[in-house]
Amino acid sequence: QINKRPTCILFTRDSQQMLIADKAGFVTRMSVSRCDDEGQAISPNNKYLLTGDRDEKIRISNYPHTYDISGFCLGHTEFVSAIAVLDDALMISGSGDGTIKLWNYLSGRLLQSVNIKELWKQQSSNFQDQLQYSEGIISYITYCPKYHIVAISCEDVKVVVLCSVDIPKSEIAFKQEIELTGIPIKMSFVNHSLWVLVSNTDAPFEVYNFSQDNAADSIYATKVFIEYSNDSIALALKGDYLQG
């Protein structure tokens, strides 16, 4: 039983433990035998639990002894809504303040901050009309280590923003916008393809494959047609549906 309303659930890398975060910023650990998700993540080396809360800070706790706090990442001015870990030192966070921030979470140092609305304006976005009615709250961030790409969504905007991550330089840069048929509810990279759950009851999933042009140093996302049937989603999650 959780004292406050749960906001997200995360499984440890070995899938043996489940971590449940609540709206007050507390995390409860439970054994799976008796996930990165919004607002919390585990470092790839399984040493740190990163949690965001409504008080604008990101807490870095030693795992599994999470009462031992290693440090904080301070810089957001509103609640922390999304966290994506890139490697054993870097992470990206999103917030109700409309920014995405790149951190070295071991030192707590802020490396880069990008305002999502300003990013769209600089790119002459075709979705300015949607932005007028959006607060720019970052709803989800997910990372693909194969292509070093992060996908970012905002509340009430039918767009996913793709940004490249230069790990050695500790920089993120705009790459592409993806127009969706509905508001993004959840998204994740599965077998290096981006799956997005959208508010479209006729076609709730949108899937995008990536191609890489090494000569031009570019990544392109293309939409995959899904023929909905009883077993199509199960096949896709196994990786059989997206071949070719």
Backbone as CSV, one residue per row, in Angstrom:
resi,resn,N_x,N_y,N_z,CA_x,CA_y,CA_z,C_x,C_y,C_z
1,GLN,0.836,-1.183,0.000,0.000,0.000,0.000,0.884,1.250,0.000
2,ILE,0.548,2.208,-0.876,1.295,3.444,-1.005,0.528,4.561,-0.310
3,ASN,1.258,5.393,0.453,0.592,6.439,1.225,-0.028,7.512,0.348
4,LYS,0.681,7.911,-0.723,0.193,8.944,-1.622,-0.101,8.330,-2.988
5,ARG,-0.764,9.105,-3.847,-1.120,8.615,-5.169,0.144,8.312,-5.967
6,PRO,0.295,7.069,-6.489,1.469,6.732,-7.298,1.480,7.537,-8.597
7,THR,2.673,7.973,-8.992,2.813,8.718,-10.242,3.565,7.933,-11.310
8,CYS,4.429,7.014,-10.914,5.117,6.190,-11.907,5.737,4.964,-11.241
9,ILE,6.026,3.963,-12.072,6.590,2.698,-11.616,7.820,2.398,-12.452
10,LEU,8.864,1.900,-11.805,10.125,1.598,-12.483,10.635,0.244,-12.001
11,PHE,11.086,-0.589,-12.941,11.714,-1.853,-12.599,13.232,-1.688,-12.614
12,THR,13.916,-2.366,-11.703,15.369,-2.335,-11.698,15.905,-3.099,-12.906
13,ARG,17.198,-2.910,-13.202,17.794,-3.514,-14.393,17.692,-5.028,-14.398
14,ASP,17.730,-5.651,-13.222,17.635,-7.111,-13.162,16.197,-7.598,-13.049
15,SER,15.237,-6.644,-13.079,13.797,-6.962,-13.037,13.370,-7.656,-11.750
16,GLN,14.180,-7.532,-10.703,13.849,-8.187,-9.440,13.155,-7.256,-8.452
17,GLN,13.285,-5.954,-8.650,12.692,-4.976,-7.745,11.829,-3.989,-8.530
18,MET,10.794,-3.501,-7.862,9.914,-2.503,-8.450,9.916,-1.273,-7.551
19,LEU,10.118,-0.113,-8.150,10.151,1.148,-7.417,8.930,1.959,-7.796
20,ILE,8.195,2.420,-6.795,6.967,3.174,-7.023,7.129,4.559,-6.416
21,ALA,7.039,5.574,-7.271,7.145,6.964,-6.810,5.755,7.542,-6.621
22,ASP,5.591,8.385,-5.577,4.297,9.016,-5.354,4.401,10.517,-5.585
23,LYS,3.274,11.200,-5.509,3.224,12.617,-5.862,3.984,13.505,-4.880
24,ALA,4.327,12.949,-3.703,5.092,13.723,-2.721,6.598,13.592,-2.927
25,GLY,7.011,12.741,-3.891,8.428,12.567,-4.155,9.059,11.395,-3.428
26,PHE,8.260,10.626,-2.658,8.784,9.459,-1.958,8.752,8.239,-2.874
27,VAL,9.692,7.318,-2.660,9.790,6.115,-3.474,9.722,4.887,-2.576
28,THR,8.853,3.952,-2.945,8.704,2.693,-2.215,9.279,1.565,-3.065
29,ARG,10.119,0.731,-2.461,10.699,-0.407,-3.173,9.975,-1.690,-2.772
30,MET,9.645,-2.492,-3.792,8.947,-3.748,-3.547,9.605,-4.848,-4.367
31,SER,9.587,-6.051,-3.843,10.116,-7.195,-4.565,9.111,-7.635,-5.619
32,VAL,9.590,-7.876,-6.851,8.700,-8.323,-7.916,8.180,-9.713,-7.621
33,SER,8.965,-10.544,-6.929,8.540,-11.891,-6.591,7.402,-11.893,-5.600
34,ARG,7.050,-11.176,-4.687,5.876,-11.211,-3.820,4.786,-10.650,-4.647
35,CYS,11.339,0.440,-13.718,11.035,0.909,-15.120,11.411,2.348,-15.244
36,ASP,13.130,3.230,-17.122,12.958,4.671,-16.870,11.477,5.007,-17.032
37,ASP,10.971,5.797,-16.171,9.617,6.287,-16.287,9.617,7.744,-15.901
38,GLU,8.439,8.387,-16.022,8.391,9.810,-15.728,8.832,10.062,-14.292
39,GLY,9.782,10.979,-14.150,10.152,11.441,-12.830,11.097,10.561,-12.058
40,GLN,11.530,9.414,-12.619,12.516,8.612,-11.914,13.240,7.705,-12.896
41,ALA,14.458,7.336,-12.548,15.261,6.463,-13.398,16.377,5.862,-12.567
42,ILE,16.931,4.757,-13.054,18.074,4.104,-12.418,19.256,4.187,-13.371
43,SER,20.425,4.483,-12.841,21.619,4.577,-13.673,21.942,3.200,-14.271
44,PRO,22.567,3.171,-15.452,22.877,1.890,-16.096,23.729,0.951,-15.239
45,ASN,24.580,1.512,-14.389,25.400,0.663,-13.521,24.683,0.246,-12.242
46,ASN,23.408,0.639,-12.145,22.552,0.228,-11.019,23.037,0.786,-9.676
47,LYS,23.789,1.883,-9.701,24.313,2.456,-8.458,23.473,3.608,-7.927
48,TYR,22.701,4.267,-8.800,21.981,5.472,-8.386,20.523,5.425,-8.818
49,LEU,19.679,5.940,-7.936,18.271,6.165,-8.239,18.071,7.670,-8.373
50,LEU,17.554,8.096,-9.511,17.340,9.516,-9.786,15.845,9.786,-9.737
51,THR,15.424,10.694,-8.881,14.002,10.978,-8.729,13.745,12.479,-8.773
52,GLY,12.695,12.848,-9.475,12.252,14.237,-9.504,10.978,14.378,-8.702
53,ASP,10.681,15.583,-8.236,9.476,15.774,-7.442,8.863,17.134,-7.719
54,ARG,7.841,17.468,-6.951,7.103,18.707,-7.153,7.857,19.931,-6.618
55,ASP,9.004,19.710,-5.984,9.762,20.809,-5.385,10.942,21.257,-6.246
56,GLU,10.889,20.967,-7.545,11.815,21.526,-8.536,13.208,20.904,-8.520
57,LYS,13.468,19.960,-7.646,14.817,19.401,-7.555,14.825,17.940,-8.000
58,ILE,16.017,17.491,-8.371,16.240,16.085,-8.716,17.173,15.505,-7.664
59,ARG,16.732,14.463,-7.026,17.508,13.829,-5.954,18.290,12.650,-6.525
60,ILE,19.568,12.562,-6.216,20.424,11.441,-6.622,20.709,10.620,-5.372
61,SER,20.123,9.435,-5.311,20.263,8.573,-4.132,21.097,7.350,-4.484
62,ASN,21.911,6.906,-3.524,22.639,5.657,-3.709,21.654,4.491,-3.683
63,TYR,21.835,3.560,-4.599,20.906,2.432,-4.693,21.647,1.137,-4.362
64,PRO,21.055,0.249,-3.559,19.660,0.244,-3.103,19.410,0.967,-1.780
65,HIS,20.443,1.513,-1.174,20.276,2.195,0.123,19.894,3.657,-0.155
66,THR,18.660,3.866,-0.551,18.241,5.179,-1.056,18.114,6.240,0.028
67,TYR,18.216,5.842,1.301,18.228,6.842,2.368,19.539,7.641,2.339
68,ASP,20.543,7.097,1.651,21.839,7.762,1.518,21.824,8.604,0.248
69,ILE,21.634,9.914,0.390,21.524,10.809,-0.758,22.911,11.255,-1.197
70,SER,23.212,11.012,-2.473,24.514,11.380,-3.017,24.586,12.857,-3.369
71,GLY,23.463,13.423,-3.838,23.475,14.840,-4.199,22.168,15.254,-4.846
72,PHE,22.143,16.492,-5.331,20.956,17.044,-5.984,21.366,17.738,-7.280
73,CYS,20.439,17.779,-8.221,20.579,18.594,-9.423,19.542,19.702,-9.326
74,LEU,20.004,20.925,-9.177,19.133,22.064,-8.923,19.203,23.046,-10.092
75,GLY,18.036,23.491,-10.566,18.018,24.423,-11.680,16.644,24.630,-12.279
76,HIS,15.775,23.640,-12.160,14.404,23.800,-12.629,13.655,24.759,-11.699
77,THR,12.653,25.434,-12.251,11.861,26.373,-11.453,10.442,25.885,-11.221
78,GLU,10.108,24.723,-11.819,8.816,24.076,-11.566,9.068,22.592,-11.336
79,PHE,7.994,21.852,-11.114,8.094,20.423,-10.816,8.837,19.677,-11.936
80,VAL,9.546,18.629,-11.560,10.278,17.790,-12.510,9.332,16.701,-12.998
81,SER,9.120,16.637,-14.296,8.121,15.736,-14.856,8.701,14.558,-15.621
82,ALA,9.972,14.618,-16.026,10.552,13.545,-16.835,12.054,13.483,-16.632
83,ILE,12.576,12.254,-16.616,14.013,12.019,-16.485,14.405,10.892,-17.431
84,ALA,15.497,11.083,-18.155,16.053,10.023,-18.993,17.559,9.964,-18.755
85,VAL,18.042,8.801,-18.353,19.466,8.616,-18.104,20.156,8.235,-19.410
86,LEU,21.273,8.890,-19.720,22.007,8.623,-20.952,23.135,7.617,-20.744
87,ASP,23.861,7.768,-19.646,24.945,6.834,-19.337,25.224,6.897,-17.840
88,ASP,26.411,6.489,-17.440,26.739,6.440,-16.013,27.040,7.802,-15.409
89,ALA,26.888,8.886,-16.200,27.156,10.224,-15.660,26.166,11.283,-16.141
90,LEU,25.550,11.081,-17.308,24.708,12.114,-17.902,23.230,11.736,-17.886
91,MET,22.398,12.745,-17.720,20.949,12.544,-17.808,20.319,13.806,-18.386
92,ILE,19.085,13.656,-18.880,18.271,14.771,-19.347,16.995,14.805,-18.529
93,SER,16.590,15.991,-18.125,15.353,16.132,-17.358,14.429,17.118,-18.051
94,GLY,13.131,16.975,-17.777,12.124,17.907,-18.276,11.264,18.372,-17.127
95,SER,10.609,19.516,-17.300,9.933,20.133,-16.166,8.702,20.903,-16.607
96,GLY,7.920,21.280,-15.618,6.786,22.163,-15.842,7.204,23.567,-16.209
97,ASP,8.505,23.880,-16.090,8.981,25.204,-16.487,9.240,25.292,-17.990
98,GLY,8.997,24.175,-18.714,9.134,24.189,-20.159,10.547,24.023,-20.672
99,THR,11.456,23.580,-19.823,12.834,23.393,-20.252,13.239,21.927,-20.190
100,ILE,14.191,21.574,-21.054,14.898,20.308,-20.925,16.331,20.662,-20.540
101,LYS,16.888,19.909,-19.602,18.215,20.223,-19.086,19.100,18.985,-19.130
102,LEU,20.328,19.200,-19.551,21.340,18.148,-19.581,22.247,18.307,-18.370
103,TRP,22.447,17.203,-17.632,23.189,17.246,-16.374,24.296,16.207,-16.341
104,ASN,25.338,16.513,-15.578,26.210,15.496,-15.031,25.675,15.226,-13.629
105,TYR,24.970,14.110,-13.478,24.290,13.881,-12.200,25.239,13.415,-11.099
106,LEU,26.455,13.025,-11.453,27.425,12.664,-10.421,27.911,13.896,-9.667
107,SER,28.086,14.992,-10.411,28.548,16.235,-9.784,27.408,17.207,-9.518
108,GLY,26.240,16.964,-10.121,25.117,17.888,-9.990,25.247,19.103,-10.886
109,ARG,26.168,19.066,-11.844,26.441,20.236,-12.689,25.489,20.308,-13.872
110,LEU,24.901,21.462,-14.096,24.048,21.709,-15.255,24.926,22.001,-16.461
111,LEU,24.754,21.235,-17.538,25.586,21.366,-18.733,24.908,22.159,-19.833
112,GLN,23.589,22.056,-19.946,22.858,22.758,-20.999,21.385,22.853,-20.615
113,SER,20.750,23.957,-20.978,19.321,24.144,-20.740,18.689,24.684,-22.010
114,VAL,17.565,24.078,-22.415,16.873,24.472,-23.643,15.401,24.677,-23.320
115,ASN,14.865,25.834,-23.692,13.439,26.093,-23.562,12.745,25.525,-24.784
116,ILE,11.779,24.636,-24.567,11.180,23.909,-25.688,10.415,24.840,-26.631
117,LYS,9.766,25.865,-26.097,9.049,26.804,-26.959,10.021,27.622,-27.798
118,GLU,11.104,28.043,-27.190,12.103,28.814,-27.924,12.759,27.953,-29.002
119,LEU,12.939,26.672,-28.689,13.519,25.758,-29.667,12.624,25.666,-30.899
120,TRP,11.315,25.542,-30.681,10.377,25.459,-31.801,10.386,26.752,-32.605
121,LYS,10.447,27.885,-31.926,10.449,29.167,-32.627,11.699,29.312,-33.492
122,GLN,12.831,28.899,-32.966,14.085,29.009,-33.711,14.081,28.127,-34.953
123,GLN,13.319,27.026,-34.892,13.277,26.108,-36.018,12.129,26.416,-36.976
124,SER,11.455,27.566,-36.778,10.313,27.947,-37.622,9.283,26.821,-37.674
125,SER,8.931,26.346,-36.502,8.043,25.207,-36.390,6.698,25.461,-37.061
126,ASN,6.156,24.396,-37.654,4.835,24.466,-38.266,3.717,24.327,-37.240
127,PHE,4.086,24.217,-35.960,3.093,23.928,-34.935,2.957,25.077,-33.930
128,GLN,3.224,26.291,-34.392,3.134,27.456,-33.520,1.727,27.647,-32.970
129,ASP,0.704,27.268,-33.773,-0.671,27.429,-33.303,-0.947,26.561,-32.094
130,GLN,-0.383,25.348,-32.064,-0.541,24.478,-30.903,0.200,25.041,-29.697
131,LEU,1.361,25.626,-29.941,2.167,26.157,-28.844,1.500,27.331,-28.146
132,GLN,0.662,28.073,-28.875,-0.015,29.217,-28.275,-0.907,28.796,-27.107
133,TYR,-1.427,27.582,-27.174,-2.362,27.110,-26.149,-1.720,26.093,-25.208
134,SER,-0.418,25.907,-25.325,0.292,24.956,-24.469,1.190,25.698,-23.493
135,GLU,1.293,25.186,-22.291,2.197,25.763,-21.301,3.629,25.278,-21.501
136,GLY,3.816,24.355,-22.436,5.166,23.853,-22.687,5.662,22.869,-21.651
137,ILE,4.752,22.267,-20.896,5.151,21.301,-19.872,5.688,20.043,-20.546
138,ILE,6.896,19.649,-20.187,7.491,18.439,-20.746,6.794,17.225,-20.126
139,SER,6.232,16.384,-20.974,5.487,15.238,-20.444,6.299,13.949,-20.459
140,TYR,7.204,13.803,-21.427,7.972,12.561,-21.468,9.269,12.762,-22.240
141,ILE,10.314,12.062,-21.807,11.596,12.027,-22.507,12.060,10.570,-22.541
142,THR,12.466,10.100,-23.717,13.012,8.751,-23.812,14.241,8.783,-24.709
143,TYR,15.184,7.873,-24.461,16.500,7.921,-25.101,16.808,6.623,-25.831
144,CYS,17.383,6.750,-27.030,17.844,5.599,-27.803,19.364,5.635,-27.873
145,PRO,20.062,4.772,-27.148,21.531,4.818,-27.129,22.170,4.435,-28.458
146,LYS,21.484,3.647,-29.286,22.071,3.249,-30.567,22.299,4.458,-31.463
147,TYR,21.289,5.341,-31.537,21.375,6.513,-32.407,21.691,7.798,-31.644
148,HIS,21.815,7.712,-30.329,22.056,8.892,-29.482,20.996,9.973,-29.765
149,ILE,19.746,9.534,-29.708,18.610,10.411,-29.966,17.697,10.416,-28.742
150,VAL,17.204,11.612,-28.369,16.162,11.697,-27.354,14.878,12.174,-28.025
151,ALA,13.773,11.571,-27.629,12.454,11.987,-28.093,11.762,12.702,-26.941
152,ILE,11.179,13.864,-27.231,10.608,14.726,-26.189,9.181,15.088,-26.573
153,SER,8.271,14.976,-25.619,6.882,15.376,-25.869,6.441,16.390,-24.827
154,CYS,5.445,17.188,-25.219,4.864,18.195,-24.327,3.377,17.939,-24.173
155,GLU,2.831,18.377,-23.054,1.403,18.228,-22.822,0.612,19.031,-23.849
156,ASP,-0.443,18.400,-24.394,-1.415,19.058,-25.273,-0.838,19.494,-26.609
157,VAL,0.286,18.915,-27.028,0.877,19.233,-28.325,1.074,17.930,-29.094
158,LYS,0.541,17.870,-30.315,0.590,16.646,-31.124,1.904,16.559,-31.903
159,VAL,2.991,16.675,-31.193,4.314,16.686,-31.811,5.302,15.981,-30.882
160,VAL,6.240,15.256,-31.483,7.409,14.750,-30.767,8.637,15.422,-31.357
161,VAL,9.486,15.942,-30.500,10.730,16.580,-30.926,11.875,15.589,-30.757
162,LEU,12.670,15.440,-31.801,13.856,14.591,-31.743,15.095,15.467,-31.646
163,CYS,15.951,15.166,-30.676,17.206,15.883,-30.507,18.350,14.876,-30.457
164,SER,19.453,15.233,-31.075,20.645,14.393,-30.989,21.398,14.722,-29.704
165,VAL,22.139,13.745,-29.213,22.953,13.923,-28.010,24.396,13.620,-28.362
166,ASP,25.253,14.607,-28.219,26.686,14.419,-28.405,27.278,14.151,-27.031
167,ILE,27.505,12.877,-26.723,27.971,12.493,-25.398,29.338,13.102,-25.075
168,PRO,30.359,12.994,-25.973,31.671,13.567,-25.629,31.629,15.071,-25.377
169,LYS,30.794,15.796,-26.154,30.715,17.247,-25.989,29.670,17.671,-24.963
170,SER,28.860,16.712,-24.511,27.773,17.006,-23.555,26.846,18.083,-24.111
171,GLU,26.324,17.832,-25.336,25.445,18.786,-25.994,24.241,18.074,-26.593
172,ILE,23.100,18.766,-26.596,21.918,18.284,-27.295,21.560,19.302,-28.372
173,ALA,21.054,18.793,-29.522,20.742,19.677,-30.643,19.489,19.184,-31.346
174,PHE,18.685,20.115,-31.828,17.449,19.784,-32.545,17.765,19.014,-33.827
175,LYS,16.908,17.989,-34.115,17.067,17.215,-35.342,15.796,17.197,-36.192
176,GLN,14.649,16.907,-35.575,13.449,16.692,-36.376,12.205,16.833,-35.510
177,GLU,11.098,17.240,-36.141,9.776,17.207,-35.513,8.961,16.090,-36.144
178,ILE,8.169,15.416,-35.332,7.261,14.388,-35.833,5.838,14.809,-35.488
179,GLU,5.012,14.977,-36.490,3.607,15.329,-36.266,2.815,14.054,-35.993
180,LEU,2.026,14.075,-34.926,1.247,12.918,-34.508,-0.231,13.111,-34.826
181,THR,-0.981,12.009,-34.771,-2.427,12.083,-35.004,-3.206,12.341,-33.719
182,GLY,-2.517,12.339,-32.594,-3.165,12.595,-31.305,-2.139,13.096,-30.305
183,ILE,-2.621,13.451,-29.112,-1.729,13.885,-28.043,-0.890,12.700,-27.566
184,PRO,0.424,12.826,-27.474,1.236,11.716,-26.975,0.984,11.454,-25.494
185,ILE,0.700,10.208,-25.191,0.416,9.805,-23.808,1.631,9.121,-23.179
186,LYS,2.297,8.317,-23.972,3.460,7.559,-23.498,4.319,7.230,-24.702
187,MET,5.613,7.120,-24.513,6.459,6.702,-25.628,7.712,6.025,-25.110
188,SER,8.263,5.162,-25.974,9.453,4.419,-25.590,10.125,3.889,-26.845
189,PHE,11.436,3.697,-26.773,12.159,3.039,-27.849,12.094,1.535,-27.625
190,VAL,11.620,0.803,-28.642,11.541,-0.654,-28.604,12.292,-1.177,-29.817
191,ASN,13.354,-1.960,-29.582,14.177,-2.461,-30.679,14.637,-1.328,-31.598
192,HIS,15.003,-0.201,-31.002,15.532,0.978,-31.688,14.488,1.718,-32.521
193,SER,13.227,1.333,-32.407,12.140,2.066,-33.045,11.369,2.831,-31.977
194,LEU,10.844,3.990,-32.338,10.108,4.810,-31.391,8.629,4.450,-31.446
195,TRP,8.104,4.019,-30.318,6.669,3.725,-30.177,6.025,4.843,-29.377
196,VAL,4.929,5.375,-29.905,4.223,6.459,-29.233,2.751,6.060,-29.065
197,LEU,2.275,6.096,-27.835,0.853,5.897,-27.550,0.175,7.250,-27.607
198,VAL,-0.834,7.386,-28.472,-1.477,8.678,-28.686,-2.971,8.586,-28.385
199,SER,-3.577,9.754,-28.221,-5.006,9.837,-27.900,-5.842,9.730,-29.166
200,ASN,-5.667,8.619,-29.870,-6.417,8.336,-31.092,-6.936,6.912,-30.983
201,THR,-8.228,6.765,-30.711,-8.776,5.431,-30.458,-8.755,4.541,-31.693
202,ASP,-8.759,5.134,-32.887,-8.720,4.332,-34.112,-7.325,3.776,-34.373
203,ALA,-6.305,4.523,-34.024,-4.913,4.088,-34.219,-4.099,4.562,-33.030
204,PRO,-4.158,3.839,-31.910,-3.542,4.324,-30.662,-2.021,4.315,-30.663
205,PHE,-1.397,3.548,-31.552,0.064,3.487,-31.588,0.595,4.081,-32.881
206,GLU,1.697,4.836,-32.750,2.452,5.276,-33.910,3.890,4.805,-33.723
207,VAL,4.461,4.250,-34.790,5.797,3.661,-34.719,6.681,4.308,-35.778
208,TYR,7.924,4.609,-35.390,8.860,5.273,-36.295,10.190,4.532,-36.288
209,ASN,10.645,4.183,-37.483,11.979,3.614,-37.659,12.978,4.722,-37.972
210,PHE,14.247,4.435,-37.722,15.286,5.438,-37.928,16.305,4.946,-38.951
211,SER,16.750,5.869,-39.793,17.837,5.596,-40.727,18.917,6.638,-40.493
212,GLN,20.149,6.221,-40.690,21.289,7.076,-40.370,22.129,7.324,-41.614
213,ASP,22.427,8.595,-41.850,23.316,8.996,-42.941,24.624,9.468,-42.305
214,ASN,25.599,8.570,-42.251,26.850,8.896,-41.579,27.606,10.015,-42.287
215,ALA,27.500,10.060,-43.610,28.216,11.083,-44.361,27.696,12.479,-44.027
216,ALA,26.374,12.579,-43.886,25.760,13.880,-43.581,25.554,14.084,-42.087
217,ASP,25.933,13.066,-41.295,25.753,13.129,-39.846,24.298,13.424,-39.494
218,SER,23.389,12.658,-40.103,21.959,12.914,-39.929,21.225,11.626,-39.564
219,ILE,20.131,11.813,-38.839,19.223,10.730,-38.480,17.834,11.120,-38.958
220,TYR,17.136,10.189,-39.608,15.798,10.476,-40.100,14.812,9.456,-39.534
221,ALA,13.657,9.945,-39.123,12.599,9.073,-38.623,11.506,8.955,-39.675
222,THR,11.091,7.733,-39.959,10.007,7.490,-40.913,8.938,6.641,-40.249
223,LYS,7.683,6.958,-40.548,6.562,6.274,-39.909,6.350,4.893,-40.506
224,VAL,6.029,3.935,-39.645,5.758,2.564,-40.045,4.252,2.350,-40.048
225,PHE,3.738,1.786,-41.134,2.307,1.480,-41.196,2.006,0.266,-40.327
226,ILE,0.995,0.387,-39.476,0.571,-0.717,-38.611,-0.817,-1.174,-39.042
227,GLU,-0.923,-2.434,-39.381,-2.226,-3.032,-39.660,-2.707,-3.680,-38.370
228,TYR,-3.703,-3.072,-37.751,-4.121,-3.518,-36.426,-4.841,-4.856,-36.506
229,SER,-4.362,-5.786,-35.693,-4.972,-7.105,-35.567,-4.728,-7.578,-34.158
230,ASN,-5.202,-8.757,-33.835,-5.102,-9.252,-32.457,-3.659,-9.469,-32.024
231,ASP,-2.792,-9.809,-32.991,-1.432,-10.156,-32.598,-0.375,-9.187,-33.113
232,SER,-0.771,-8.089,-33.772,0.230,-7.203,-34.382,1.106,-6.523,-33.343
233,ILE,0.500,-6.071,-32.246,1.286,-5.385,-31.220,2.243,-6.351,-30.538
234,ALA,1.788,-7.564,-30.264,2.655,-8.553,-29.629,3.849,-8.881,-30.519
235,LEU,3.605,-9.021,-31.838,4.692,-9.304,-32.760,5.682,-8.153,-32.817
236,ALA,5.149,-6.936,-32.811,6.022,-5.771,-32.892,6.929,-5.671,-31.683
237,LEU,6.383,-5.929,-30.500,7.171,-5.842,-29.287,8.274,-6.891,-29.264
238,LYS,8.062,-8.005,-29.964,9.110,-9.027,-30.067,10.145,-8.669,-31.132
239,GLY,9.842,-7.659,-31.938,10.798,-7.237,-32.952,10.557,-7.851,-34.305
240,ASP,9.522,-8.714,-34.454,9.286,-9.402,-35.716,8.540,-8.531,-36.729
241,TYR,7.770,-7.553,-36.219,6.856,-6.803,-37.067,7.543,-5.678,-37.821
242,LEU,8.694,-5.246,-37.310,9.329,-4.052,-37.861,10.540,-4.365,-38.730
243,GLN,10.703,-5.637,-39.102,11.835,-5.996,-39.944,11.640,-5.457,-41.342
244,GLY,12.755,-5.109,-41.972,12.661,-4.556,-43.334,12.314,-3.127,-43.239
